[in-house]
Amino acid sequence: MRHFAVLVAFALMPAALQAAENFPVRPVRSIITFPPGSATDIIGRVLGQKLGEYWGQTVVADNRGGAGGVIGSNVVAQATADGYTLLINSNAHAVNPSIYAKLPYDTLRDFTNIAPIVSAPNVLITSPSAKVKTVADLLADARARPGKVNFASAGIGSGTHLSLEKFKMMAHVDMTHIPFKGTGEAIIDVLAGRVDYYFVPISAGIGYIKDRKVRAIAVSSIKRNVALPDVPTVDEGGVKGYDSGLWFGLWGPAKMPPALVDKIWKDTDRALSSPDVVTRMTALAAVPMHMKPAEFTKFIRSEIADGAKVVKAAGIKPL
């Protein structure tokens, strides 16, 4: 019986390989876990457009924002594992197991880890009319008014939320967290002065910064970013050793055929090396990441562990 099963498996292999080679034969749906205008949305659409060129099929961006990426992720976790429903998410994917007491899916078991996309820093912004112009000014204000200064995030457990919590932890300040459904809503309230600060993903905020619609106080990376060379780091501002940013990745439902995973990974890796995508990502201050699926899986496990440490140190109660 076992011999028969092996023969059947070998007989099916050519068909599976051929199906992977011919993929896709119809439009692919890309579930983006944050709303239009967010960093996840912008980066996901750049990648989707390039993959669509390679595949000769439309990659349809389907924004499913909310719950720090959980809503969109759950759509993919329940989808058919044929490659026609893919997930674009931020490092919220690795943090959510620590943020939520009970997720509707298992982060490691219910997804196929295909490839990372890019990494990028956040930028600490405020309204141009605000008196605060430096990290030192912000720290002084927060210490003078404990709990009164507020920060936006793109949702509980998002990379922007973790950048805030790490800042609070390292600077020893008490500030109020105000979660939004995504970056677009958070920026609007910063522009209007309804929220004091936001660690906006650089890809989503750079246009507002260059148009002087918001004031950039500092970047979250340990080194200055080439896209905003005149903006100092949080470390330079007085929070020594602070380094926090975002990364974005591509997933599918669990149990995707290995040949199909390999096909999508290779096309994604090729896209991230193409001159036009590199140029667009560089303009967003994002750096392409290159890992094979197995390496990406190890990376995610490490990120889940690191996220748990930050959440615990910040005293965030699981939702």
Phi, psi and omega in degrees: 000318179295321179298318179298318180298321179294318179298319178297317180300316180293325179294327181278342184302313179302320180296319179294318180294320179294320178297321179293318180297324182275350181296138353263157178250003176207170181304147178253137179263124178255107179278117180255123193279000176228159188293168176305140181094347178282164178298320179300319180295311183299311182292321178297322180288324177298313179294315182299321179297318181290317178298324177298323177295316180295318189273343183070022178223152179287135170259107187275119177282122182237099182283122177232074183282163176124148177056039175061029179100353184292320183299310180294321179299321181294328177300316182287322179302330183262000184279164175292138186275054183250005178088354183271357171229113182240161183244131171246119182219167176264189178290001170302331180302324181271345181266329185304328176301335178268339183276323185252130181296326180214109176274154178283004181210167174257120187302323181271326186274327191261012179224154169260121180278111186264302183194147168283163180248288180214165170239152182198151178279168169263166176233128178283117183236161174211177178290144178300337181275352181292147179286332181289128181236347182224167176298322179299319177298317180297315180299319179296318180294315181295324180284334178280337182227069183305128178078353183269330179283134182241153181233138173272161168215165179277011179137152179300126180090354179290165178299327179292326177293316181293326176297320177296311183296324178293322178297312179301317182295314185282330181270350180058052178234153179252113179226157184266129180268130177239103181281140175244177179279347180178177184296321182304313180293321181296316180297319180303317182286332174290316178303320183278353180078012179279337175236140186286312188217163177202134171273084185280139173302135188300325181295328181272336186258345189297325179295318178294324180292313182292332177274002179061028176277337172226161178257127177273122181266317182194155173263153187273350179282162182288336176244155176297153182262140183298334180285336179225065187297337181270356180267121182290169177271163174298323177302313178297330182284353176125349177263084189297133178084359181293129179206113183209140180202197183238155165221158185229148183217174181238128181229164171226177175296162178297155172066032171291144179302134182307320181295324179289319177300316181297320179298311182292320178299312182299318179293323178293315179297321176297317179298319182288349177257353182289138184306319183291321178290319178300318179297316180293320179292322178297322178296335177267006181062030180252141182251121179302142178249137182236110177217145171285161181308319180295321178293321179296322178297316177297319179298316181297317178301319179294319180293324177298317180294318180293319179298322179297323180295315180295316180298317180294315181295327181281349180072027180285124180277128178305137181281000000 
